[in-house]
Amino acid sequence: MDVHLQARNLRKEFGQRLVFRNLSFSAEVGNVIVVAGRNGAGKSTLLKIVAGLLTPTEGEVRLLVNGRKVSLEREKHMIGFVAPYLQLYDEFTGIENMELGAKLRGKAFDRDRAEELLRYVGLESRFEDPVGTYSSGMKQRLKYAFAILYSPPVLVLDEPSSNLDQEGTEIVRGILLEQRSRGVALIATNEPGEKQLGDILIDLDHKNGS
């Protein structure tokens, strides 16, 4: 798969507050972009823009897959997104959360594939339990399973190891390694160990109005 992710002259403002400006980058298959910066620098904001969840004040993000421009608003299955603030449905089971997420994206649900991924992230004995009974780390693992359900060309991770133990962190490293073989990853972190996972660094402390 030929994947190119491009951001051109991004600027984001919330009211009178400038978050960042003049931000451009590009990545292709095999690249992991690390977004760093102090609290409030705009790391999560940038990731949401790339994932199609926020609109930049100026500029654009383009995703080309095999030469075709992807609509980030309409083809959300092309982006896998994991963040601590993503909400799950506590009253549904793990597998039901994945099925509902697939339906909301207009995609057919492959239960066998979903169960395979739930086993991969270590939830093989709990995916029929209500998510409300999960620990925060288990919920994070479930988010990873759903994020890679459709082998997305772009994987966006906000604080990749948040709420995870050492085993969970190693699972994430494995997911990132596999992602390099099929597409691009974008991670927001200030953790030194996680920053070493990337080959492109975006430091937002130098892209704001201060």
C-alpha positions as CSV (number, residue, x, y, z in Angstrom):
1,M,0.0,0.0,0.0
2,D,1.3,3.4,-0.9
3,V,0.5,5.9,1.8
4,H,1.3,9.6,2.0
5,L,0.2,11.9,4.9
6,Q,0.7,15.6,4.3
7,A,-0.1,18.7,6.4
8,R,0.3,22.1,4.9
9,N,0.5,25.4,6.7
10,L,-1.7,24.3,9.6
11,R,-3.0,27.0,12.0
12,K,-5.4,26.5,14.8
13,E,-7.1,29.1,17.0
14,F,-9.7,28.7,19.7
15,G,-11.3,32.1,19.9
16,Q,-8.5,34.6,20.5
17,R,-6.0,31.9,21.6
18,L,-3.4,30.8,19.0
19,V,-2.5,27.1,19.5
20,F,0.0,26.7,16.6
21,R,0.8,28.1,13.2
22,N,2.8,27.5,10.1
23,L,2.8,23.8,10.7
24,S,3.7,21.5,7.8
25,F,4.9,17.9,7.6
26,S,4.8,14.9,5.4
27,A,5.2,11.2,6.0
28,E,5.0,7.9,4.0
29,V,4.9,4.2,4.7
30,G,7.3,3.3,7.5
31,N,7.3,6.7,9.2
32,V,6.4,7.3,12.9
33,I,5.9,11.0,13.7
34,V,6.3,12.1,17.3
35,V,4.5,15.2,18.4
36,A,6.0,16.7,21.5
37,G,5.5,19.9,23.5
38,R,4.6,21.2,26.9
39,N,1.1,20.8,28.3
40,G,-1.3,23.1,26.3
41,A,1.0,23.3,23.3
42,G,-1.6,21.6,21.1
43,K,-0.5,18.0,20.8
44,S,-4.0,16.5,21.2
45,T,-5.4,19.3,19.0
46,L,-3.1,18.4,16.2
47,L,-3.9,14.7,16.4
48,K,-7.6,15.4,16.3
49,I,-7.1,17.5,13.2
50,V,-5.2,14.7,11.5
51,A,-7.9,12.2,12.5
52,G,-10.6,14.4,11.0
53,L,-12.2,15.3,14.4
54,L,-11.3,19.0,14.3
55,T,-11.0,21.4,11.5
56,P,-7.9,23.7,11.3
57,T,-8.4,27.4,11.2
58,E,-6.1,27.5,8.2
59,G,-4.3,24.9,6.1
60,E,-5.2,21.3,5.3
61,V,-4.3,17.7,6.0
62,R,-4.2,15.3,3.0
63,L,-4.1,11.6,3.1
64,L,-3.3,9.8,-0.2
65,V,-3.7,6.0,-0.4
66,N,-2.5,4.5,-3.6
67,G,-2.7,7.9,-5.2
68,R,-6.3,8.5,-4.1
69,K,-7.2,11.4,-1.8
70,V,-9.1,10.1,1.2
71,S,-11.9,12.1,2.8
72,L,-11.0,12.1,6.5
73,E,-14.5,13.1,7.4
74,R,-16.3,10.3,5.5
75,E,-13.8,7.5,5.6
76,K,-13.0,7.3,9.3
77,H,-12.0,3.7,9.1
78,M,-8.8,4.8,7.3
79,I,-7.6,6.3,10.6
80,G,-7.1,4.3,13.8
81,F,-7.3,6.6,16.8
82,V,-6.5,5.9,20.4
83,A,-6.6,8.4,23.3
84,P,-7.3,8.3,27.0
85,Y,-10.3,10.6,26.6
86,L,-12.1,8.5,24.0
87,Q,-15.3,7.2,25.5
88,L,-16.5,3.6,25.5
89,Y,-20.0,2.3,26.2
90,D,-19.7,0.8,29.7
91,E,-23.0,-1.0,29.5
92,F,-21.9,-3.0,26.4
93,T,-19.3,-5.8,26.3
94,G,-15.9,-5.4,24.7
95,I,-16.9,-7.2,21.6
96,E,-20.2,-5.2,21.4
97,N,-18.3,-1.9,21.6
98,M,-16.2,-3.0,18.6
99,E,-19.3,-4.0,16.7
100,L,-21.1,-0.7,17.4
101,G,-18.0,1.2,16.4
102,A,-17.9,-0.7,13.1
103,K,-21.6,0.1,12.4
104,L,-21.1,3.8,13.2
105,R,-18.4,3.9,10.5
106,G,-20.6,2.1,8.1
107,K,-18.3,-1.0,7.9
108,A,-19.1,-4.7,8.0
109,F,-18.2,-6.2,11.3
110,D,-15.8,-9.2,11.2
111,R,-16.3,-10.9,14.6
112,D,-13.5,-13.4,14.0
113,R,-11.0,-10.6,13.3
114,A,-12.3,-8.7,16.3
115,E,-11.8,-11.7,18.6
116,E,-8.4,-12.3,17.2
117,L,-7.4,-8.7,18.1
118,L,-8.9,-8.9,21.5
119,R,-6.8,-12.0,22.2
120,Y,-3.8,-10.1,20.9
121,V,-4.2,-7.3,23.3
122,G,-4.8,-9.7,26.2
123,L,-8.6,-9.5,26.6
124,E,-9.4,-13.0,25.6
125,S,-11.1,-13.9,28.9
126,R,-13.0,-10.6,29.3
127,F,-14.4,-9.5,25.9
128,E,-17.9,-10.8,26.8
129,D,-17.9,-8.8,30.0
130,P,-19.4,-5.3,30.3
131,V,-16.8,-2.6,29.7
132,G,-17.9,-0.9,32.9
133,T,-16.2,-3.8,34.8
134,Y,-12.9,-3.1,33.0
135,S,-9.9,-1.4,34.6
136,S,-8.5,1.7,32.9
137,G,-5.7,-0.3,31.3
138,M,-8.2,-2.9,29.9
139,K,-10.2,-0.1,28.4
140,Q,-7.1,1.3,26.7
141,R,-6.3,-2.2,25.3
142,L,-9.8,-2.4,23.9
143,K,-9.3,0.9,22.2
144,Y,-6.2,-0.5,20.5
145,A,-8.0,-3.5,19.3
146,F,-10.7,-1.4,17.6
147,A,-8.1,1.1,16.2
148,I,-6.4,-1.6,14.2
149,L,-9.6,-3.6,13.3
150,Y,-9.5,-2.4,9.6
151,S,-5.7,-2.2,9.3
152,P,-5.8,1.6,8.9
153,P,-3.1,3.3,6.8
154,V,-2.8,5.9,9.5
155,L,-2.6,5.2,13.2
156,V,-3.0,8.2,15.6
157,L,-2.0,7.6,19.3
158,D,-2.4,10.3,22.0
159,E,-0.3,9.3,25.0
160,P,0.3,5.7,23.7
161,S,1.1,4.0,27.0
162,S,-1.5,5.9,29.1
163,N,-3.0,3.5,31.8
164,L,-1.0,0.6,30.5
165,D,1.3,-1.8,32.4
166,Q,4.6,-3.0,31.0
167,E,2.9,-5.9,29.1
168,G,0.5,-3.4,27.6
169,T,3.3,-1.1,26.6
170,E,5.1,-3.9,24.8
171,I,1.8,-4.7,22.9
172,V,1.7,-1.1,21.7
173,R,5.3,-1.3,20.5
174,G,4.4,-4.4,18.5
175,I,1.4,-2.6,17.0
176,L,3.6,0.3,16.0
177,L,6.1,-2.0,14.4
178,E,3.4,-3.6,12.4
179,Q,2.0,-0.2,11.4
180,R,5.4,0.7,9.9
181,S,4.9,-2.1,7.4
182,R,1.6,-0.8,6.1
183,G,1.3,2.9,6.8
184,V,2.1,5.9,9.0
185,A,1.8,6.4,12.7
186,L,1.5,9.7,14.6
187,I,2.0,9.7,18.4
188,A,1.8,12.5,20.9
189,T,4.1,12.1,23.9
190,N,6.8,13.7,26.0
191,E,8.0,10.3,27.4
192,P,11.7,9.8,26.4
193,G,11.2,6.1,25.7
194,E,8.2,6.8,23.4
195,K,9.9,9.6,21.6
196,Q,12.6,7.2,20.5
197,L,10.0,5.2,18.6
198,G,9.7,7.9,16.0
199,D,11.8,9.1,13.1
200,I,10.2,12.5,12.6
201,L,9.8,14.9,15.5
202,I,7.4,17.8,15.6
203,D,8.1,20.1,18.6
204,L,5.0,22.3,19.1
205,D,6.8,24.5,21.6
206,H,8.3,26.2,18.5
207,K,5.0,26.4,16.6
208,N,2.8,28.6,18.8
209,G,2.4,32.2,19.4
210,S,4.7,32.6,22.3
